[in-house]
Amino acid sequence: PLRRQGTETGHWVKWLAGSRCAEMAGATGGGDGAGASSALGWLVSVAAAFTRTPQIVKILQAQSVRGIEPSLYEFDTVCNTISAFYHRGNGFPLNTYGETIAFSLQNMAITYLISVYSTSSPTRTRARVFLLAYVAAGAGIFQRLPAWKLWIDQMQQMTGLALQASRMPQLWANYQRRSTGQLSVVPWLFNLIGSLLRLYTTEKQLGGDKVMRFYFLASITINSTMAAQILWYGDREGAAEKRKPSKPPGKLS
């Protein structure tokens, strides 16, 4: 039992320390560059835990999810989870994908808030069903990850395109309404900075993995567009509602 425990402990230590990245760095002469990218990787992973906090706070303060498309966070959760499984299954260290776990957890929190504050009953039901299905499916796949590895690898190739496509309804809705409602610009600026840093760490730590390179290039484009919309439009719908004159009190007979 002690030997088995030691083996398992060594496995997790190697995973956290990034042994595979060290092998890649040694093969490519990464040296100091690999050390810097590893530190950046941990920085991105830790910072990601707070990236969507401003959005959560904004929803709680307003007690409203006006202007937020549920599909944005549902697809984002699924795609980030697939990406986490892809990295885990290929033996990449945690600091190369830690943000995918943080994003998924925060997305689940936002989806829960949608199930609470949405004024649409079908939307609230949809959010609750999604959360239950996601937890059940995610737990099942994680327990049998080696058996699902081939499928996960194939799905990861489509994740970059699917994730960015999932954000198009929100971008289109913003454009049509000329308003971004309760969307917060902070998470999108963090996403943009994180994607730029991840593009660097992908080149240094993952040997320029083509799948991940495409993913982050697409992410940079979409995140910058979303941030620009929020800064340009703002919550025009909410501002218009506040400017509406209140109804005069009825005449007393």
N, C-alpha and C positions, 0 to 999 in steps of 0.2 A: 504493500500500500504506500509506503513512504517513497519508494522508487517511482511509482506511478504518479504520486502527487508532485514529486520533483520534476518529472517529465512534463506534466501539464503546466506547472509554474514556468518552466523554461520556455515552453511554447508561447505563453502569453507575454513573457518578457521580450522575446524576440519580435513578437508582433508589434508591441508598443514601441520598442526601440527602433524598429524599422530595419531589420536585418536584410530584407530584400533590397531596400533602397541602398544600403551600404554596399551590397554586392554590385548593384548597378553603378554606383558612384565609383567603385574600384575599377569596374570594367571600362568606364568611360573617362577615368581620370578626374572625377568630380571634385574630390578633395574639399577645399574650403567652400567652393560653390555649393556642394551638396549639404555642408553644414549650415550655410546661410539659408538655403531653401528649406531645410528641415525646421529651422527656427521659425521661418515665415509660415510654414505649414501649421505649426502649433499655434502661432499667433492668430491665423485665420480661423482655426478650429475653435479656439477659446472665444474670440470676438463674435463668432457666429451664434453663440449661445445668447447673445443680447441683441442680435440684429433685428429681430421682429418684435422685440419688446415695445418699441414706440408705437407700433401698429396695434398691439394688444391694449396698451394703455389708452390710446386714442378711442378705441371702440368702447372700452369700459367707461371712460369719461363721458362720451356722448350717448352711451347705451343705444348705439345705432350702428348698423353695418351698411348704411346707405352708400351706394356706388361700388360696393365690393362684390365681384363675381365669385360665387362659391367654387366654380371650376378651376379658378386660378390656384387656389390652395389645395384642392383635391388632387389635381394632376401634379402639382409641385411636390406634394407628399409622396405620391407613388413613384415619381421619377427619382427623387432623392433617395428613397428607400432602395430602389433597384441599383442605383449607383453605389450605395453603401454595401449592398450584397456583392456587387461586382468587385469592388476593391477588396472586401473581406475574403471572397472566394479565391482571388488571385494572390493573396498573401501580401498585399500592400499594407504598410504601417498605418496606424490610426491617424497620424498627423497629415496624411495625404487626402483624407476624406471625412475628418471629424465633423466638418460643418454640415454634411448631409444628414447626420443623425440629429444635430441641433435644429436644423431647418425643419425636419420631419416632426419633431416634438412640438415646436412652436406653431407649425401649420395645423397640427391637431388641436392645439389650444384655440387658434383662430376659428377653425371649423366648428369647434364646440360653441364658441361665442356666436357664430352664425346661427347655430341651432337654437340659441336662446333669444337673440335679439332681432332676427329677421322678421319682417312683417308679413312674410309669405309662409303659410302653413306647409305647402309642398316643399319649400326650400328648407324649412326646419326639419321636416321628416327626412329629406334627402341627406342632410348633414349628419343626422343621427345614424342612418343606415350605413353611410360611408364609414363613419368612425368604427362601428361594430365590425363591418366587413374587413376593414384595413387591419385592425388588431388581430382578428382571427387568421387572415391570410398571411400576414407578416410573421406571426408566431409559428405557423405551420411550416413556412418556407425556411425560416431561420433554423429550426430544429433539424431540417434535412437539407441544409445548404449544399453539401457535396453532390447530392443527387440532382439538385436543380442547377448546378453550375453552368452546364452547357446552355440551358435556356436563359439563364441570367446574362451570360456573355452575349448572347444574340440580342436580348432585349436592350442591353446597354448601348448597342450600336444605334438603336432607334430612340434612346432616351433623350439625347440632346435635341433632336428635332421635335420629339413629342412635347418636351418641357417648354420649349420656346413657342410651339404652336398653341399650347394650353394658355399662354399669356395673350394671345391675339384677341380673344373675345373681350378681355379687359381693356386692351389698347383701343379696340374698335368702339367699345361702349364709352370710354372716355372721350373719344373723338366726336361721337354722335351727340353726347350730352354737353360737350364743351365744359365738363366738370369731372373731378375725380373723387367727389364725395369724401368719405372718411379715410381714403388711402393716405398713408404717411410716406413722405419722401425719404425719410431716414433709412428704412430697410433697403430701398432700391439703390441708394448711394452706397450703402455698405456692400450690397451684392455686387455693384460695379467694381468697387475697389477690390473685393475678395476675388472676383473673376480675373482681374488683371494680375493679382498676386498668384493665383492658382495656375495661370498660364505659364508663369515663370517656374513655379515648382514642378509643373508637369514636365517641362523641358529638362530640368535638372535632376529630378528624383525618379521620374517614370520613363526616362529615356525618350521623351517626346511622343508618348502614347497618342496615336492619331485620333482615336475615338474621343479621348478627353480633350485634346487640342481643339477639335471641332466644337465640342460641347461648350468650352469656355469662350471661344470666339463668338459663338451665337449668343451666349449669355451676356457678353459685353454689349452687343448690339441692342438686345431687348431691354436690358436694365437701364442703359443710357436713354433709350426712347421713353420708357416709363417714367423715369425721374424727370425728364424734360416736360412731359405732359403734366405731371403733378405741380411742378414749379410754374408752368405757364397757365394752366386752367384753375387750379385750386378747387375749393368747394363752392363753385358758383351757384349750384342748386340750393345749398344751405343758406348762402348769403341772400339769394333772391327770396327765399321763404321768410327770412328775418325782416326784409324790407317791405313785405306785404302789409298794408294798413290793416289794423284790427277792425273787426266789424263794430259799428257803432251800436250802443245799447238800444234796445227797442223802446219805442215811446210808451209812456205810461198812459193808460186810458183813464 
